[in-house]
C-alpha cells in the first residue's frame, strides 16, 4: 500500500484539474493570447503541480518513511535517503 492510497481519489481529481489547466494553456497559445496572461496561467499550473508533489511527499514521509523507521534496519536509512533526494529534486525544480 502506498502512502497516498487513502487520498488517491483526491489526487486524481486534482491532477485532472491540472490537466484541464494545461489544455487551457494550449488553447491560449493557439489563440495567440497575451504573453503575460499565458505566463500567469503557467505559474498557476506550476503551483498546482507543486501542491500535489508536496502532498505526495507528506504522505510518503508520514506512511512509508515512518513505517520503515519503526521497522528499523537498512531499509529505514534507505527510505530517509530516498525522501531526502525527493525533497532535493523538488527544491531544484
N, C-alpha and C positions, 0 to 999 in steps of 0.2 A: 504494500500500500504506500502511495506517495503522500507527502505532507500536504499537498493541495487537494487531496481526494474529497475532503468534506466540502470544499468550496469550488469544486470542479465546474459546476453549472454557472456560478457567478463569474468565474474566469472566462468561460466560453462566451458568455453574454458580453463581457467587456471587450473581448477580442473581436467579436463580430461587430461591435460598435466601432472599434478602431478600424476594422476592415472597411466599414462604410465611410469613415473619415478619409481613408486613403483613396477610395473610389471618387469621393468628392474632390479631392486634390487633383486627381487625373482629369476630372471634368473642368476644373478651374483652369488647368493648363491648356486643355483643348479649346476652351472658350476664351483664351488669352486674357484671363483675369489679371488685375493689377498685381505686380510683383509682391508688394508688401502684404496684400491680402493672402496670397499663396503662402508666403513665409509665416504669417500668423497662424495659418491652419497647419503648416508643417510643425510648428512649435507645439501646437495643441496636441497633435498626434504623437509627437515625441514624448510629451509629458504623460500622455495616457499610457503609452508603452512602458515608460519608466515606472509608473504606478503599478502596473501588472508585475513587472520584474521585482519591484520591492516587496510586493505581496507574496510572490512565489519564494523569494529569498527568506522572508519572515517565516513562512510555512515550513521551508526546508530546515531552517535552524531550529524552529520550535518542535519539529517532529523528528526528522531524520538525524540531525546532529545531536539533539538531546537524547534520543534513543541510543545512539552509538556511544555517547559519553557514559550513559548509565550502564551499558554493557561493558565498556572499557576495552582495553587492549589496543592493538594496532589499528583496528577499524575506527576507533574514536579519533585517533590522531589523523587518519586519512580523511575523515569527514570534516574535521575542523579545517584542514588544509584545502579541501575542496570548496568549502564555504568561503574561505578567505580568498581563494582565486576567483570565485564568482563575484565577490564584492569588488575586487580589483578590476575585473572586466567592466562592471557597472560604473565604477568611478571614472575609468578611462573613456567611456562612451559618452 
